[in-house]
Amino acid sequence: MKYQIAILAENKPGVLTHVSGLISRRAFNIETINAGYTEENDVTRINIVVNAYNETELNKVIHQMAKLIDVIKIVNISELPSINRELIMVKVKADTPAVRADIVNIANIFRAHIVDVGHENVVLELTGEQEKLAALIDMLNCYDILEIARTGPIALSRGTTPIKNM
């Protein structure tokens, strides 16, 4: 089963390596991982989606991660009401005006942004839930998809309480 975990950690070199190493040593598959700055300059938020056997095993890993010196807070976002989004960029071969027009129409339907247009390709950017991104890819599969880059999901809990106070 997939679980989404949010980790607040001190913004220091090697923290991401320690966290991902601990998860992989427990034989969990990391589906996606991303990290970035937070509202505090010295804190990094790491978002991880893991495929764990069960929640008991996941809780053991969370408990072990909490013991890492640089980890401030860990929350299993999967258990909370939350807002989830992912970013995808898709490069599609568009070597004729007709194909470019079709891709522009698909982009408009999905409210995707066209971020680059060349003589032979178009790059689309879309933010949304994973189902919406999958639907876009499904629509573009009848064209020649040259490249895809995805961030993996990130999430914020609903309500006024930030995860650092949970």
C-alpha positions as CSV (number, residue, x, y, z in Angstrom):
1,M,0.0,0.0,0.0
2,K,1.2,3.5,-0.7
3,Y,1.7,6.0,2.1
4,Q,2.6,9.7,1.8
5,I,5.0,11.0,4.5
6,A,6.0,14.6,5.2
7,I,9.3,15.1,7.0
8,L,10.6,18.4,8.4
9,A,14.4,18.3,8.8
10,E,17.2,20.7,9.4
11,N,18.6,22.1,6.1
12,K,22.0,20.3,6.2
13,P,23.9,18.3,3.7
14,G,23.2,14.5,3.9
15,V,19.8,14.6,5.5
16,L,18.0,13.4,2.4
17,T,20.5,10.6,2.1
18,H,20.1,9.5,5.7
19,V,16.3,9.5,5.4
20,S,16.1,7.6,2.0
21,G,18.8,5.2,3.2
22,L,16.8,4.3,6.3
23,I,13.7,3.7,4.2
24,S,15.5,1.5,1.6
25,R,17.3,-0.5,4.3
26,R,13.8,-1.6,5.5
27,A,13.1,-2.9,1.9
28,F,10.4,-0.3,1.2
29,N,10.2,1.0,-2.3
30,I,10.3,4.8,-2.5
31,E,7.8,5.7,-5.2
32,T,8.6,9.4,-5.2
33,I,10.8,11.7,-3.2
34,N,11.3,15.5,-3.3
35,A,12.6,18.1,-1.0
36,G,12.5,21.9,-0.8
37,Y,12.7,24.9,1.4
38,T,9.9,25.8,3.8
39,E,8.7,29.0,5.4
40,E,11.8,28.7,7.6
41,N,15.2,29.1,5.9
42,D,16.9,26.4,8.0
43,V,14.2,23.8,7.6
44,T,13.7,21.5,4.6
45,R,10.4,19.6,3.9
46,I,10.9,16.2,2.4
47,N,7.8,14.5,0.8
48,I,8.0,10.8,0.3
49,V,5.6,8.3,-1.1
50,V,6.5,4.8,-0.1
51,N,5.1,1.4,-0.9
52,A,4.9,-0.4,2.5
53,Y,3.6,-3.8,3.4
54,N,1.4,-2.5,6.1
55,E,1.0,0.5,8.4
56,T,2.7,-1.3,11.4
57,E,5.9,-1.7,9.4
58,L,5.6,1.9,8.2
59,N,5.3,3.1,11.8
60,K,8.5,1.3,12.7
61,V,10.4,3.2,10.0
62,I,8.8,6.5,11.0
63,H,9.9,5.9,14.6
64,Q,13.4,5.1,13.4
65,M,13.5,8.2,11.2
66,A,12.4,10.4,14.2
67,K,15.6,9.3,16.0
68,L,17.8,10.8,13.3
69,I,19.4,13.9,14.7
70,D,18.5,16.3,11.9
71,V,14.8,15.2,11.7
72,I,12.4,17.7,13.3
73,K,9.0,16.2,12.6
74,I,7.5,13.3,10.7
75,V,3.8,13.1,9.8
76,N,2.0,10.4,7.8
77,I,-0.1,12.7,5.5
78,S,-2.0,9.6,4.3
79,E,-3.9,9.6,7.6
80,L,-5.0,13.3,7.4
81,P,-7.4,15.2,5.3
82,S,-5.0,16.9,2.8
83,I,-4.6,18.7,-0.4
84,N,-2.4,16.7,-2.9
85,R,-0.8,18.0,-6.1
86,E,1.8,16.9,-8.5
87,L,3.6,18.7,-11.4
88,I,4.3,17.1,-14.7
89,M,6.0,18.3,-17.8
90,V,5.5,16.4,-21.1
91,K,7.4,16.9,-24.3
92,V,5.4,15.8,-27.3
93,K,6.6,15.5,-30.9
94,A,4.6,18.0,-33.0
95,D,6.2,18.2,-36.4
96,T,3.1,19.5,-38.3
97,P,0.8,22.4,-37.7
98,A,-2.2,20.0,-37.4
99,V,-0.5,18.0,-34.6
100,R,0.5,21.2,-32.8
101,A,-3.1,22.4,-33.0
102,D,-4.4,19.1,-31.6
103,I,-1.9,19.3,-28.7
104,V,-2.9,22.9,-28.0
105,N,-6.6,21.8,-27.8
106,I,-5.8,19.0,-25.4
107,A,-3.8,21.4,-23.3
108,N,-6.8,23.8,-23.2
109,I,-9.1,21.0,-22.1
110,F,-6.8,20.1,-19.2
111,R,-5.9,23.7,-18.4
112,A,-2.3,22.8,-19.0
113,H,0.3,25.5,-19.8
114,I,2.3,25.3,-23.0
115,V,5.8,26.3,-21.7
116,D,7.8,25.7,-24.9
117,V,7.0,25.4,-28.6
118,G,9.5,24.4,-31.2
119,H,9.2,23.4,-34.9
120,E,9.1,19.8,-34.0
121,N,7.9,19.6,-30.4
122,V,5.6,21.1,-27.7
123,V,6.2,21.1,-23.9
124,L,3.2,21.1,-21.6
125,E,3.1,21.7,-17.9
126,L,0.2,20.6,-15.7
127,T,-0.3,20.7,-12.0
128,G,-3.1,18.6,-10.3
129,E,-4.1,15.4,-8.8
130,Q,-2.5,12.2,-10.1
131,E,-5.7,11.1,-11.9
132,K,-5.8,14.3,-13.9
133,L,-2.1,13.9,-14.9
134,A,-2.7,10.3,-15.9
135,A,-5.7,11.4,-18.0
136,L,-3.5,14.0,-19.8
137,I,-0.8,11.3,-20.5
138,D,-3.6,9.0,-21.8
139,M,-4.8,11.6,-24.2
140,L,-1.2,12.4,-25.4
141,N,-0.3,8.7,-25.9
142,C,-1.7,8.7,-29.4
143,Y,1.0,11.2,-30.2
144,D,4.8,10.6,-29.9
145,I,5.6,11.5,-26.2
146,L,9.4,12.3,-26.3
147,E,9.9,12.9,-22.6
148,I,8.1,13.1,-19.2
149,A,9.3,14.7,-15.9
150,R,7.2,14.5,-12.8
151,T,7.7,15.8,-9.3
152,G,5.8,13.2,-7.4
153,P,2.9,14.3,-5.1
154,I,3.3,16.9,-2.5
155,A,0.7,17.6,0.2
156,L,-0.4,20.0,2.8
157,S,-2.8,19.1,5.6
158,R,-6.1,20.9,5.6
159,G,-6.9,23.3,8.4
160,T,-4.8,25.9,10.3
161,T,-2.4,23.5,12.1
162,P,1.0,23.2,10.3
163,I,2.7,19.8,10.5
164,K,5.4,21.2,12.7
165,N,2.8,21.6,15.4
166,M,1.1,18.2,15.0
